[in-house]
């Protein structure tokens, strides 16, 4: 019996690598924090919080590229840490490191993780705090703020993200994150709003609007994509984006449209449609439809060549 008890107790002892949370080397701490997060060891939250401040002093030397701090922050998010003060401090943290001809902020990902963590705490003023991050000098942090905001209170998130889209951003990917966020918090109300940007003069904005609509899988979104195709917005490259957006819509109506393009569209657009649908290789029925349509197109092309009179 005693042997059995010792075996059970030994089995439930913390793994040996946990002690590395007290180490000083940033890579060792980062690895231990990552493992704690992956293995859902919520009892390690106090250890992670205690380890973090050690890398705030002489940070560039002790924790270059924020490797340890970012791993700790990500682990705390995964462990559903409710420490609002930690995440509030994290969304404001910057770490400028020397690079060729200047300096670069190494804490962008850290701010993004803390933004997501802050929202996850349920803090009542989380979105208000994140509006500042939505205007961060680094576009990656702004995109992260948009993603985090979309996970907060839907009504507040919709208002903030709509405003950001109207104000604009030098980096189209930030607006793309806003589109995705809007279609996740208020799909019915925002599908027409996002569709307005299918005719935007900025190529990147058009592309991200189309992809966000496709990803939403909203029935009206597909109609907007087809309307953009019929209206001839943009160049050939944008039509290729519309095809990929329809593919990620993943509805029978979207598949029917792409199958019709494979059969009757230009060779270039048919090739893009085939490639876009190839990611669904496990969908046997769809694969058979694509192959049958390709064979039908080839037969029609062959007949057209044979029927063409010789000059």
Backbone torsions as a table, in degrees:
resi	resn	phi	psi	omega
1	UNK	NA	-43.1	-179.9
2	UNK	-62.5	-40.2	178.9
3	UNK	-61.7	-40.2	179.8
4	UNK	-63.6	-45.0	-179.2
5	UNK	-62.2	-43.5	179.2
6	UNK	-61.7	-38.0	-179.7
7	UNK	-65.3	-41.9	179.6
8	UNK	-65.2	-46.1	179.5
9	UNK	-61.4	-43.8	179.4
10	UNK	-61.7	-37.1	-178.6
11	UNK	-65.0	-31.3	-177.0
12	UNK	-96.9	5.9	174.8
13	UNK	-67.7	148.3	175.6
14	UNK	-60.3	141.9	178.7
15	UNK	-60.6	153.6	-174.5
16	UNK	-60.1	-30.2	-175.7
17	UNK	-69.1	-14.7	179.9
18	UNK	-58.9	-34.1	-178.4
19	UNK	-62.3	-18.5	-179.7
20	UNK	-69.7	-11.5	175.6
21	UNK	-67.3	-13.3	177.1
22	UNK	-97.8	-0.6	-179.7
23	UNK	-71.1	168.6	-179.4
24	UNK	-104.3	-18.8	-177.2
25	UNK	-76.3	130.3	-172.3
26	UNK	-63.9	-34.6	-178.6
27	UNK	-72.7	-35.1	177.8
28	UNK	-65.9	-45.4	178.0
29	UNK	-60.8	-43.0	-178.2
30	UNK	-60.5	-43.2	179.9
31	UNK	-65.4	-44.1	179.8
32	UNK	-64.2	-40.8	179.2
33	UNK	-64.9	-41.3	178.9
34	UNK	-61.3	-43.8	179.3
35	UNK	-64.9	-39.5	178.9
36	UNK	-62.2	-40.4	178.6
37	UNK	-68.6	-44.1	-178.6
38	UNK	-64.8	-32.1	-176.5
39	UNK	-97.4	11.2	174.9
40	UNK	54.4	42.8	-179.6
41	UNK	-88.5	78.6	-176.6
42	UNK	-63.1	-24.2	179.1
43	UNK	-68.8	-10.6	178.6
44	UNK	-90.0	-1.3	-179.5
45	UNK	-54.8	-46.4	177.8
46	UNK	-59.5	-36.8	179.4
47	UNK	-66.7	-40.1	179.3
48	UNK	-65.9	-43.3	178.1
49	UNK	-63.9	-34.3	179.3
50	UNK	-73.4	-32.1	-178.1
51	UNK	-74.2	-32.9	-172.9
52	UNK	-56.7	-49.1	-175.4
53	UNK	-61.3	-21.8	-179.1
54	UNK	-63.8	-19.2	-176.6
55	UNK	-105.8	14.2	176.1
56	UNK	-94.9	-20.3	178.5
57	UNK	-92.9	128.8	-176.5
58	UNK	51.0	49.7	-168.0
59	UNK	-62.3	-39.3	-176.6
60	UNK	-63.1	-36.0	-179.8
61	UNK	-80.9	-43.9	-175.1
62	UNK	-79.5	-27.6	-178.0
63	UNK	-143.8	68.2	-179.9
64	UNK	-60.7	140.4	-179.9
65	UNK	64.3	14.3	178.0
66	UNK	56.9	33.0	-175.8
67	UNK	-63.2	-47.1	-179.5
68	UNK	-70.5	-47.2	-176.7
69	UNK	-62.8	-40.2	179.4
70	UNK	-66.2	-41.2	179.0
71	UNK	-64.1	-39.9	178.1
72	UNK	-64.5	-46.3	-179.0
73	UNK	-62.2	-43.9	179.7
74	UNK	-63.3	-39.9	179.1
75	UNK	-64.6	-41.8	179.8
76	UNK	-64.2	-35.4	175.4
77	UNK	-65.7	-46.3	179.7
78	UNK	-61.7	-31.2	-178.3
79	UNK	-89.6	6.3	177.4
80	UNK	59.1	44.5	176.9
81	UNK	-64.1	138.6	-177.2
82	UNK	-107.0	19.6	-177.8
83	UNK	-82.4	93.6	-176.9
84	UNK	-61.7	-41.4	-177.8
85	UNK	-60.7	-38.7	179.0
86	UNK	-60.9	-48.3	-176.2
87	UNK	-71.1	-33.8	176.3
88	UNK	-62.7	-42.8	177.8
89	UNK	-66.4	-36.9	-177.5
90	UNK	-65.9	-36.8	-178.5
91	UNK	-72.4	-11.5	179.5
92	UNK	-105.2	-3.6	-173.1
93	UNK	-79.3	136.1	176.0
94	UNK	-132.1	145.7	179.1
95	UNK	-138.3	97.3	-179.3
96	UNK	-81.7	127.4	-179.5
97	UNK	-123.0	146.5	-177.3
98	UNK	-68.6	135.2	173.0
99	UNK	-135.1	175.0	-179.4
100	UNK	-59.9	125.5	178.5
101	UNK	65.5	32.2	175.2
102	UNK	151.8	-142.0	-178.9
103	UNK	-141.9	161.1	-179.9
104	UNK	-137.6	145.4	179.9
105	UNK	-81.8	119.8	-178.3
106	UNK	-94.1	0.9	-173.0
107	UNK	-105.0	17.9	-177.0
108	UNK	-62.4	-50.6	-179.8
109	UNK	-63.6	-34.5	177.7
110	UNK	-61.7	-45.0	179.2
111	UNK	-63.2	-38.7	179.5
112	UNK	-64.9	-43.2	178.7
113	UNK	-63.0	-43.0	-179.6
114	UNK	-67.9	-31.1	175.9
115	UNK	-62.7	-45.4	178.7
116	UNK	-65.7	-39.5	178.7
117	UNK	-64.3	-38.9	-179.6
118	UNK	-63.2	-44.9	178.7
119	UNK	-62.4	-40.3	-177.6
120	UNK	-66.1	-21.3	178.2
121	UNK	-71.6	-17.9	-175.3
122	UNK	82.1	11.7	179.4
123	UNK	-54.9	128.2	-171.2
124	UNK	-65.4	-24.1	-179.1
125	UNK	-110.4	25.2	-177.4
126	UNK	-60.6	-48.3	-177.1
127	UNK	-66.3	-37.3	176.4
128	UNK	-60.5	-40.5	178.9
129	UNK	-67.3	-33.3	-175.4
130	UNK	-81.4	-11.1	177.1
131	UNK	-63.3	-31.6	176.3
132	UNK	-65.8	-41.4	179.5
133	UNK	-67.1	-26.1	178.2
134	UNK	-68.6	-9.9	176.3
135	UNK	-121.4	27.2	178.4
136	UNK	-62.4	149.0	177.4
137	UNK	-60.9	-26.0	-177.7
138	UNK	-96.9	126.3	-175.9
139	UNK	-64.4	-30.1	178.2
140	UNK	-62.9	-37.3	177.2
141	UNK	-70.2	-36.8	178.0
142	UNK	-64.8	-41.1	177.9
143	UNK	-64.8	-40.7	177.4
144	UNK	-63.7	-36.9	177.7
145	UNK	-64.0	-41.6	178.6
146	UNK	-62.0	-42.0	178.6
147	UNK	-62.7	-43.2	-179.0
148	UNK	-67.1	-42.3	-179.6
149	UNK	-59.5	-37.7	-179.1
150	UNK	-66.6	-13.2	177.9
151	UNK	-94.8	-0.1	-178.0
152	UNK	-95.1	-155.4	179.5
153	UNK	-56.9	120.5	-173.6
154	UNK	-56.8	-43.4	-176.8
155	UNK	-66.5	-44.5	178.2
156	UNK	-65.3	-42.7	-178.8
157	UNK	-61.1	-43.3	-179.9
158	UNK	-60.3	-44.7	-178.4
159	UNK	-62.3	-46.0	-177.4
160	UNK	-66.5	-43.9	-177.2
161	UNK	-70.3	-37.5	175.2
162	UNK	-60.5	-44.4	-179.4
163	UNK	-62.3	-42.2	-180.0
164	UNK	-62.6	-40.2	178.4
165	UNK	-62.3	-44.2	-179.3
166	UNK	-64.6	-39.7	179.4
167	UNK	-68.9	-37.0	179.4
168	UNK	92.1	174.6	179.4
169	UNK	-156.4	143.7	178.7
170	UNK	-61.7	-24.1	-178.0
171	UNK	-106.9	112.7	-178.6
172	UNK	-55.8	-29.7	-178.0
173	UNK	-63.8	-29.7	176.9
174	UNK	-65.7	-45.1	177.1
175	UNK	-64.6	-35.2	176.6
176	UNK	-60.5	-40.3	176.7
177	UNK	-65.2	-35.8	177.0
178	UNK	-65.2	-42.8	177.1
179	UNK	-57.4	-49.2	-179.2
180	UNK	-61.1	-42.6	179.4
181	UNK	-63.5	-43.1	179.7
182	UNK	-61.5	-40.4	-178.4
183	UNK	-77.3	-7.8	174.7
184	UNK	-95.9	-30.7	-177.7
185	UNK	-92.2	-27.1	-178.1
186	UNK	-151.8	68.8	-172.2
187	UNK	-59.4	-52.5	-177.1
188	UNK	-61.9	-39.4	-176.3
189	UNK	-77.0	-23.1	-170.7
190	UNK	-110.1	-5.8	-176.0
191	UNK	-63.4	-40.0	179.3
192	UNK	-71.7	-34.0	178.1
193	UNK	-61.4	-48.3	179.6
194	UNK	-65.7	-37.8	-178.0
195	UNK	-62.7	-24.7	177.1
196	UNK	-56.2	-30.1	-173.0
197	UNK	-88.0	5.1	173.7
198	UNK	-70.0	-17.9	178.4
199	UNK	-109.7	16.5	-179.4
200	UNK	-64.1	149.0	-179.6
201	UNK	-73.3	-21.1	178.8
202	UNK	-84.3	120.0	-176.2
203	UNK	-58.1	-44.2	-178.4
204	UNK	-63.4	-38.4	179.1
205	UNK	-64.2	-44.6	177.1
206	UNK	-56.5	-46.9	-176.6
207	UNK	-62.2	-46.9	-178.0
208	UNK	-68.1	-33.3	176.1
209	UNK	-63.7	-44.8	-179.8
210	UNK	-63.1	-45.7	-178.3
211	UNK	-66.7	-37.4	177.6
212	UNK	-65.3	-40.4	178.0
213	UNK	-64.1	-42.8	178.6
214	UNK	-63.0	-43.4	-178.8
215	UNK	-66.3	-26.0	-178.7
216	UNK	-67.8	-27.6	-178.9
217	UNK	62.6	17.7	177.4
218	UNK	-73.2	135.1	-179.1
219	UNK	-56.0	-40.2	-179.3
220	UNK	-67.8	-27.7	-179.6
221	UNK	-61.2	-41.1	179.5
222	UNK	-63.7	-37.1	178.2
223	UNK	-63.9	-39.2	178.1
224	UNK	-66.1	-38.0	178.7
225	UNK	-64.9	-42.9	179.7
226	UNK	-67.9	-35.5	177.4
227	UNK	-65.2	-40.4	177.5
228	UNK	-62.4	-38.0	177.0
229	UNK	-63.2	-47.8	-177.7
230	UNK	-66.6	-33.1	-179.4
231	UNK	-80.5	-9.0	175.9
232	UNK	69.0	32.2	178.6
233	UNK	-62.2	134.5	172.9
234	UNK	73.9	-173.6	-178.0
235	UNK	-93.6	-172.4	-179.6
236	UNK	-57.8	-37.3	-179.0
237	UNK	-59.7	-37.1	179.6
238	UNK	-69.2	-35.1	176.6
239	UNK	-63.8	-34.4	175.5
240	UNK	-64.0	-37.8	177.1
241	UNK	-65.4	-40.7	178.0
242	UNK	-60.5	-37.4	177.6
243	UNK	-64.1	-46.1	-179.7
244	UNK	-66.4	-35.4	177.6
245	UNK	-64.6	-40.0	177.6
246	UNK	-65.4	-36.5	-179.9
247	UNK	-63.8	-40.9	-179.1
248	UNK	-79.9	-5.1	173.6
249	UNK	-67.3	-32.3	171.5
250	UNK	55.6	40.9	173.7
251	UNK	-119.5	160.9	180.0
252	UNK	-61.5	-36.3	178.9
253	UNK	-63.3	-40.3	178.1
254	UNK	-66.4	-42.9	178.6
255	UNK	-61.9	-41.3	-179.7
256	UNK	-60.7	-41.2	179.8
257	UNK	-64.2	-44.9	-178.7
258	UNK	-67.8	-35.1	176.2
259	UNK	-63.4	-39.4	178.3
260	UNK	-65.7	-33.9	176.6
261	UNK	-68.5	-37.4	178.0
262	UNK	-63.6	-36.2	-177.6
263	UNK	-80.7	-41.9	-171.2
264	UNK	-117.5	-10.6	-176.7
265	UNK	-76.9	178.4	177.2
266	UNK	-64.8	156.0	178.3
267	UNK	-54.8	-38.6	-178.8
268	UNK	-66.2	-45.2	179.9
269	UNK	-69.2	-34.6	176.6
270	UNK	-62.9	-41.5	178.9
271	UNK	-63.4	-41.7	179.5
272	UNK	-64.6	-40.5	179.8
273	UNK	-64.6	-41.3	177.8
274	UNK	-62.6	-44.6	179.7
275	UNK	-63.7	-41.5	-178.5
276	UNK	-64.5	-35.6	-179.5
277	UNK	-83.6	-13.3	-177.0
278	UNK	-66.3	-19.0	-179.6
279	UNK	-69.6	-16.3	180.0
280	UNK	-98.4	48.9	-174.9
281	UNK	-64.6	-22.0	178.8
282	UNK	-80.0	-11.6	177.0
283	UNK	-84.6	88.7	-174.2
284	UNK	-59.2	-43.7	-178.4
285	UNK	-60.9	-43.9	179.2
286	UNK	-65.4	-41.9	178.6
287	UNK	-60.2	-40.3	178.6
288	UNK	-65.4	-38.4	178.0
289	UNK	-63.7	-42.1	179.7
290	UNK	-63.1	-46.9	-179.7
291	UNK	-63.1	-42.7	179.6
292	UNK	-63.7	-38.8	180.0
293	UNK	-68.9	-38.8	177.1
294	UNK	-62.9	-42.7	178.8
295	UNK	-64.5	-40.2	178.6
296	UNK	-63.0	-41.7	178.8
297	UNK	-64.5	-41.9	179.8
298	UNK	-63.8	-40.8	178.5
299	UNK	-64.7	-41.2	179.6
300	UNK	-64.3	-39.9	179.0
301	UNK	-65.0	-39.9	178.8
302	UNK	-64.7	-42.1	178.7
303	UNK	-64.7	-38.3	179.9
304	UNK	-63.5	-39.1	179.8
305	UNK	-67.4	-41.6	-179.3
306	UNK	-67.7	-35.6	-177.2
307	UNK	-78.7	-13.6	-177.5
308	UNK	-70.4	126.2	-178.7
309	UNK	-65.3	144.0	178.0
310	UNK	-74.2	139.4	178.6
311	UNK	-85.0	NA	NA
